[in-house]
């Protein structure tokens, strides 16, 4: 991963989700929300693109490594045949090719190990960024609920001017939230079942990981 992309990922991961709420209090919630989620999604796309490139390169390198190993074995059989027929010149040429292959294999193996390491690193970045997005969405949902609560208070107090402003701000926030996440307001009655049905594959995988971790923690060590 390029240093600039690493820097962006690190910066996003280091930022607190609730720091976004402080900005939302002072600035237009729609603009801030769009900017934050757009930046996060762009970084995820870049990391996934780089992950795809690394996976393709690792696959090609593995193929080349296997081909050279197969050539080496074939040459070994050919050398035996050439020596058996007294064709030393042919055996010599085959041995020379074997030496060339043996010089290449360690470099390919080093490259494979490096590609595998980078691939795993990028997978962890994708997982971490997905977790960060869930954190941001949760914080933004709290912010939306807070705005809705203020609207309710304003309504009970009969302050129509404040009520109208809060309703407008909440409506804009809800529209952006729904457009960016594909989810309707999670606090609205009757929508919880729909939200549960829209759980992504990442959420299912994460829950499985949580269950596996809990199962490990519940295993008591054998006192013997």
N, C-alpha and C positions, 0 to 999 in steps of 0.2 A: 504494500500500500504506500502511495506517495506520502511524503511527510505532511503536505498541506492537508490531505484528507485525514490523516491520523490526528492532526491538530484540531480539525473541525469535530471529529468524533469525540476526542477527549474533552473539548470545550462543552459540547452538548451534554456529555455524560456528567461533567462536573457541575453543571448548573442545576440549581434546585428548582423543582417544579413550582413550588410556592413563590419563588421569586417572580415568576410570570404573573402571578396574581397581583403582586404589588404594582407591576406595570399596567395591568388591566384596570386598576383602580384610578390611575392617573391619566391614561390615554384611551383612545378609542378601542374598545374590546375587539371589534371586528378586525381592525388592521393588525393589532398585536397577535391575535390568534392565528390569522392567516400567515403571517410572517414566521411565527414559531413552528407551526406544523409544516409549512412549505419547506423550511430549511431542514427539518428533521427528515421529511420524506425524501428530499433530494439527496441527503447524505446516505440514507438507506439504499436508495437506487444505485448510487455510486459504489457503495461497498458490495452490493450484490453483483453489479457488473464486473467488478474486479474479482470477486469470488468465482464467477463463471469463467473468466479468463484463466485464472489459476487452475481451476479444475480441468479445463481443456488442455492446458499445457502439461499438466501432470499426466493426463491420459495419453497424450502423444509421446511423452518421455517414457512412460511405461511400455508403450508399444515398441519404441525403438530399442529399449533395453531387452525386451523379450526376443526381438528379431536378431539382435547381435548374439545373444546367448544361443539361439537356435543355429545361427551360422557357425558359431564356434564348435558346437557339437557335430554338425554336418562335416565341417572341415576335419575334425578328428577322425571320423570314419573314412573320409577320402584319403587322408594321410596314410592310414593303415593299408588301404588298397594300393596306393602308389608305391609304398615301400615293399609290399608283397610282390609287386610286379617289377621291382627294380627301377622304378621311375623316380629317382632321387630329386630330379629337378622339379617335378610336379609336387613332391612332398615338401620341398624347400619353399616353394611359392605359397603352399597352403599354410605352412608354419608361419611365414611372414605375415599372412593375413590374420592368423590367430593372435599374433603379438599386437597387431594394430587394434584388434577388437579388445584385447585385454587392457590396452592403454585407455580405451574409451569408457569401458564399463564403470570404473571408479568415479569418473566425472559425472556420468549419468546417475549413478546412485546418490552422489552428493546433491545433485540437482533435484532428484526425486524427494530426498529428505527435506530440502529447503522448501520445495513447493508444497509438500504435505504440511509443514509447519505453518506456512503462510495461509494455507487453506483453512486450517483449524482456527487460526487467529481471526480470519475474516468471519467465520461462522460464529465465533464468540461475539464479535462486534455486532453482527446482525441480531443475535439474541439480546444483547445488552440494549441496543437501540429500540428493539420492540418493547422491552421492559420500560424503557424511558418514556416511550409514547403512551403506554398504559398509565404511567405515573402522571404525565401531563394531562391526559384525558380525565383522570380522577380528580386532579386539582381543578381543572376547568369546570367539571361537573359540580364540585363544591361551590365554585364561584357563581355558577348559574343558579344553584339552589339558594345561595345567599341573596342574589338579586331578586329572586322570586319571593323570598321571605320579606324583603324590604318593601316589595310592591304590595304584599298583603297587608303589611303594617300601615302603609300609606293609605290603602283603601279603607281600612277600619277607622282611620283618623279623619277620613273625609277630605284629605288633601288632594284634590283632583289634579293640580298642576304637577306635583311630585309623582303622583301615580302615573300620569301620562308619560313623563320622562323615563321613569323606571321601566314601564311596560315596553317603551320603544327600545331601550337599551337591552332589556332581556330578550325581546324578540329578535333583535339583530344578532345577539350572542347565540341564541338557539339555532338560528338559520345557518350561521357559520359552522357551529358545532356539528349539526346534522350533515351539512355538505361535506365537511372534511372527514367525518368518521363513518357516515352512513347509518348512524344511530339516531333515533329520536330521543327526546328528553327522557333520561332514565328515571326521573322522579315522577313522571306523569302516571296516573292510575291507568291500568289496563295495558301498559306497554312493557311490563316486566317480562311477560312470556315471549314477546317479540324479540327483546334484547337477548334473552337466553338462546333463542333459536339462531341468532346471528353471531354467535360466538365463533371466532375464527379458528383455523387449524393451529395457529400459534398458541392460542389460549388453551386448547386441548392438550397440546404437547407440554405446556408449562404446568398444567394441573397434574399431568402424569408424572412429571419430574418432582413436583411437590410430594405426591403420594409415595413415590419411590424413596425420597429422602426421609419421610416420616417412617416408612417401613424399616429402613436401616436403623434409625434412631431407636425404634422399639425393640430391636433385637438385643437381648441381654447377653453379655459375654459369658462364656462357659467358665464357671469358677474353677474348674479343674485345669 
